[in-house]
Amino acid sequence: MGEELEVKVKFTETKTYKVLRSLLKVFVSAVLAELVIYGNGILNIDMAGGKAILAAGLAAVVLTAFNALNPSYPDYGIGDIKK
């Protein structure tokens, strides 16, 4: 049982996990912000509104992808070497 806990902790410390977690957080927050702007209910959004919401989420993901490719980014950049 102690080994299972150790595996979970090791997984959460990986760069891949950090990148995916950040991508999901920024995407969801941008989508939620865009939904608040529309304000007329999630089921009342037309196709154009849906495209705008998806575009906002994808635009927010660009920064996280840039950070993942940045060698000097301290959390999960390409060149980050854990000491």
N, C-alpha and C positions, 0 to 999 in steps of 0.2 A: 504494500500500500504506500509506503514511503517513496518507492521508486516512481509510482504514477504521479505523485505530487512533484517530484523532481523533474520529470519529463514535461509537465505542464509549465513549470517555471522556465525551463530552458526554451520552450517554444515561444513564450511571450517576450523573450529577450532577443529574438532574431530580428534582423533588419526587415525581412519580408513581412513579418507580423506588424512591425511598426509602420511600414509603408502602407499596407492594406488597411490598417486601422485608421491612419490619417486620411487616406483616400475616401473611406466610407464616411468618416466624420464630416469632412468638408463637403462631400456630395449631399449628404442628408441635410446639413445645415443650410446649404444654398437652396435646395429644393423647398425646405420648410419656409425659408424667408420669402421665396417667390410665391408660395401658396398664400402666405399672409398678405402679400401685396394684392393678389387677386381678390381675396376676401369674400367671395360669393359661394364658397363651399367647394369641396374637393370633387364632388360629383357633377358640378355645373361648369366644368372647364371644357372648352371646345378644343379642337385639334391645334389651333394656333397657340392657345394658352399652354397646352401640354408640351408643344415644341419649345416654347420659351422657357418653361420650367426645366425641361431636360437640358437645354442649352446652358442655363445658369448653373446647373449641377456639374456639367462637363467642364465649363470654364473654371469653376472652383477647383476642379481636380488638377488642372494644369499646373498650379503652383506646387502642389504636393509632388507631382511628377518631376518638376524642375528641381525641387529639393532632393529628391532621390538620386538625381543625376549630378548634383553638385558635390564635388569631392570634399569641400570644406564644411558641409552641413553636419553639425555635431551628432544628431540623432541617428540618421540612417543614410548619409551620403555615401556615394560609391567609394570614396577614399577614406572613410572613417575606419580607423583601426582601433579595436578595443585593447586597452593595455591591461 
